[in-house]
Amino acid sequence: MNDSVKNDASLHENAKTTGPTAAKTLLITGVSSGFGLALAKAALADGHRVIGTVRSPAAKADFEALNPAQAFGRILDVTDIELMDSLIADAESLLGPIDVLVNNAGYGHEGVFEESPLADMRRQFDVNVFGAVAMIKAVLPYMRKRRAGHIVNITSMGGFITMPGIAYYCGSKFALEGISEALGKELKPFNIAVTAVAPGSFRTDWAGRSMVRSPRNIADYNAIFDPIRKAREEKSGHQLGDPAKAAQAILRLIESREPPAHLLLGSDALALVRDKLTQYALEIDAWEKVTRSTDG
């Protein structure tokens, strides 16, 4: 068997799950809608217990009504970092070990870089990056003590590829991708996996009411940005990706014997990231002499 075939076989084996698994306890942030709600429903249907964070008593009641015996709502804004340690301690004490943390809560910011206030960037990073990191820090001591766990960070294909008008969003997702990868290397000796899941375009409310859009005020950017904003608005709700199928993919991920550090979801993400990697390799080759010229 040649090396290529061996590698393919190894990857196929790693992707296998252990078959039907014992029920797990998942902590999912942001279960009111989108990926969080889809994943919570799928996990509950598979017999798992789900602790879901929401932002209001009404949303908590709606979530727990999905399965009164297995769904446990907790009210939390992921920017309320000081509340996380007590929330996790309470959950571990009352509900038992948290097997899987899914950092799903987040939102998209759209706006031309020059037009977008710096405060909008701070808020984007507070939610998408610092909120996720703080949640990991709250859960990690328990997982490390048990030498078991899986941390799943929902990033985006925008953590690999970029486009005009979402610089703040892409920046936050690039950051979470890098943090996830480095953290996974730190936690591997403790049997704790870390996976950054990067969806493409899915039929969630990311580009709808959940998106924060900066006002337009510089006409120079009209030609490059206005068509992109219009296309995104028109596409919202009609994207190729199905959140229910994404949920099934994530359930398969958490059952894997050797989960990957990165997982793309959606054929659009696959095509765009592959193209980015190809172009990146060409650019590296084109500038290789300059790169090597700096060696002492």
C-alpha atoms as one frame of an Amber mdcrd trajectory, in Angstrom:
protein
   0.000   0.000   0.000   1.511   3.348  -1.020   1.720   6.358   1.344  -1.206
   8.116  -0.318  -3.502   5.132   0.137  -2.311   4.696   3.721  -3.046   8.335
   4.496  -6.509   8.093   2.941  -7.253   4.977   4.953  -6.060   6.655   8.143
  -8.246   9.695   7.577 -11.223   7.452   6.850 -10.624   5.535  10.073 -10.326
   8.738  12.110 -13.631   9.980  10.728 -15.408   6.868  11.970 -17.484   7.160
  15.077 -17.633   4.653  17.861 -21.188   3.754  16.843 -24.094   4.492  19.160
 -22.689   6.502  22.058 -23.755   6.960  25.635 -25.765  10.078  26.297 -23.627
  13.160  26.739 -24.255  16.488  28.400 -23.757  19.360  25.961 -23.479  23.005
  26.914 -24.477  25.097  23.896 -24.403  28.880  23.952 -27.089  30.741  22.030
 -29.849  28.152  21.611 -32.687  30.535  20.804 -32.230  30.316  17.034 -29.972
  29.300  14.168 -27.279  26.650  14.614 -27.691  26.614  18.380 -31.375  25.751
  18.246 -30.914  23.210  15.448 -28.100  21.468  17.311 -30.000  21.478  20.599
 -33.042  19.863  18.956 -30.925  17.221  17.238 -28.977  16.424  20.400 -32.143
  16.101  22.445 -33.659  13.830  19.798 -30.565  11.613  20.065 -31.003  11.273
  23.826 -28.369  13.774  24.953 -28.911  16.330  27.679 -28.507  19.967  26.688
 -27.724  22.981  28.815 -28.541  25.960  26.616 -27.807  29.613  27.233 -30.425
  32.180  26.291 -30.892  35.862  26.996 -34.383  36.126  28.469 -36.800  34.232
  30.735 -39.193  33.766  27.819 -36.463  32.185  25.688 -35.506  29.947  28.615
 -39.091  28.719  28.927 -39.312  28.062  25.182 -36.070  26.101  25.204 -36.942
  23.951  28.199 -40.334  23.186  26.650 -38.509  21.280  23.899 -37.822  18.484
  26.380 -38.605  19.234  30.041 -36.551  16.273  31.230 -33.422  16.873  29.165
 -33.267  20.593  28.270 -31.922  22.990  30.879 -31.946  26.684  30.101 -29.581
  29.212  31.635 -29.899  32.961  31.144 -26.578  34.422  30.051 -25.204  37.113
  27.789 -21.760  35.825  26.799 -20.293  39.264  27.477 -21.234  38.830  31.178
 -17.935  37.099  31.813 -18.093  37.420  35.591 -21.195  35.181  35.671 -19.677
  32.246  33.824 -17.738  30.555  36.629 -20.795  30.359  38.863 -23.000  29.186
  35.987 -20.608  26.332  35.179 -20.097  25.387  38.834 -23.866  25.270  39.287
 -24.358  23.159  36.169 -21.623  20.693  37.106 -23.030  20.367  40.619 -26.681
  19.959  39.687 -26.493  18.252  36.296 -23.175  16.437  36.326 -20.124  16.615
  34.062 -20.260  18.756  30.923 -18.913  16.515  28.177 -19.100  18.926  25.255
 -18.971  22.716  25.114 -20.295  24.281  21.924 -19.482  27.972  21.633 -22.184
  28.990  19.189 -23.319  32.418  20.400 -22.217  35.192  18.078 -23.347  37.596
  15.404 -22.203  39.204  12.181 -21.136  42.796  11.629 -21.358  44.241   8.144
 -19.833  47.551   7.152 -17.058  49.197   5.188 -13.962  49.265   7.385 -13.416
  53.032   7.140 -17.065  53.737   7.921 -17.439  51.329  10.840 -16.926  52.754
  14.353 -14.210  51.203  16.465 -16.837  50.553  19.149 -18.529  48.146  16.722
 -15.317  46.166  16.426 -14.919  45.979  20.193 -18.460  44.659  20.531 -17.859
  42.121  17.736 -14.779  40.766  19.479 -16.409  40.891  22.931 -19.131  38.510
  21.748 -17.435  36.363  19.109 -14.008  35.995  20.725 -13.862  37.033  24.379
 -17.240  35.448  25.161 -16.130  32.123  23.705 -12.737  32.249  25.404 -14.287
  33.086  28.778 -16.692  30.170  28.482 -13.813  27.819  27.682 -11.887  29.086
  30.702 -14.890  28.405  32.935 -15.418  24.845  31.659 -11.813  23.778  31.138
 -10.749  23.061  34.749 -13.501  20.449  35.058 -12.636  18.787  31.756  -8.916
  18.803  32.544  -9.500  17.218  35.963 -11.534  14.447  34.300  -9.050  14.132
  31.409 -11.996  14.167  28.998 -14.011  16.613  26.953 -14.619  18.232  23.596
 -14.701  21.953  22.894 -16.434  22.945  19.654 -16.096  26.555  18.530 -18.441
  27.661  15.769 -16.375  29.948  13.572 -17.105  30.583   9.885 -15.665  30.209
   6.427 -15.009  33.900   7.136 -12.272  32.647   9.457 -10.419  31.446   6.343
 -11.598  33.615   3.447 -12.585  37.270   3.355 -14.721  39.633   1.343 -15.323
  43.387   1.380 -17.628  44.662   4.082 -17.141  42.122   6.852 -13.624  42.923
   8.068 -14.614  43.054  11.739 -16.497  39.769  11.502 -13.710  37.993   9.622
 -11.178  39.336  12.104 -13.130  37.839  14.999 -13.462  34.472  13.294  -9.808
  34.363  12.215  -8.963  34.985  15.871 -11.189  32.176  17.124  -9.778  29.775
  14.525  -6.230  30.493  15.697  -7.117  30.257  19.375  -8.896  26.957  18.773
  -5.965  25.413  16.924  -3.377  26.453  19.503  -5.619  25.412  22.395  -6.121
  21.989  20.866  -2.372  21.401  20.963  -2.235  22.396  24.625  -5.127  20.138
  25.609  -4.298  17.032  23.586  -2.278  15.467  26.456  -5.409  15.694  28.621
  -7.659  13.869  26.145  -9.603  17.070  25.444 -10.346  17.753  21.780 -10.857
  21.194  20.284 -12.567  21.627  16.924 -13.247  24.847  15.049 -16.350  24.301
  12.924 -16.510  26.712   9.994 -19.892  26.890   8.250 -20.461  28.440   4.875
 -23.778  30.097   3.982 -26.674  28.533   5.872 -30.333  29.390   6.287 -29.926
  31.031   9.679 -30.672  34.612  10.632 -26.995  35.619  10.440 -27.602  37.971
   7.502 -31.078  38.978   8.707 -32.183  40.554  11.966 -29.106  39.252  13.819
 -26.646  41.233  11.713 -25.422  44.643  12.811 -24.932  46.964   9.856 -22.938
  50.177   9.957 -24.463  53.201   8.161 -23.049  54.199   4.794 -21.484  57.656
   4.403 -18.514  57.519   1.996 -19.588  57.439  -1.655 -16.199  56.182  -2.869
 -17.116  52.701  -1.607 -20.524  52.488  -3.284 -19.350  50.609  -6.355 -17.580
  47.823  -4.481 -19.850  47.483  -1.461 -23.449  48.241  -2.396 -23.830  45.200
  -4.713 -22.401  42.932  -2.010 -24.801  44.237   0.628 -27.758  43.933  -1.753
 -26.844  40.367  -2.744 -26.425  39.337   0.881 -29.807  40.757   1.838 -31.530
  39.068  -1.106 -29.853  35.735  -0.389 -30.788  35.733   3.293 -33.135  32.827
   3.967 -32.333  31.139   0.663 -28.796  29.927   1.335 -27.726  26.437   0.306
 -26.912  25.205   3.798 -29.507  23.439   5.952 -29.013  24.060   9.728 -30.615
  20.693  10.564 -28.001  18.908   8.450 -25.252  20.985  10.063 -26.537  19.800
  13.433 -26.256  16.175  12.326 -22.703  16.814  11.129 -21.745  18.273  14.509
 -23.272  15.297  16.323 -21.165  13.019  14.138 -18.144  15.170  15.005 -18.569
  14.793  18.760 -18.888  11.022  18.358 -15.637  10.762  16.415 -12.708   8.838
  17.874 -10.264  11.461  16.608 -12.095  14.690  15.813 -10.353  17.144  13.485
  -8.948  20.509  14.516 -10.968  22.161  11.736 -14.208  21.147  10.071 -15.785
  23.001   7.144 -19.538  22.760   6.648 -21.073  23.378   3.232 -19.884  22.973
  -0.346 -19.495  26.744  -0.730 -17.090  26.863   2.204 -15.193  23.913   0.758
 -14.791  25.523  -2.666 -13.861  28.975  -1.360 -11.324  27.712   1.171  -9.704
  25.375  -1.347  -9.390  28.267  -3.789  -7.877  30.450  -1.055  -5.296  27.788
  -0.224  -4.402  27.409  -3.903  -3.952  31.143  -4.368  -1.993  31.380  -1.138
   0.395  28.643  -2.275   0.939  30.450  -5.586   1.703  33.693  -3.770   4.156
  31.960  -1.432   5.951  30.433  -4.428   6.055  33.751  -6.285   7.700  35.512
  -3.339   9.854  32.629  -2.140  13.148  34.332  -3.032  12.232  37.411  -1.035
  11.115  35.228   1.847  14.406  33.335   1.907  16.452  36.509   1.479  15.944
  37.453   5.120  17.839  34.478   6.538  21.059  35.471   8.302
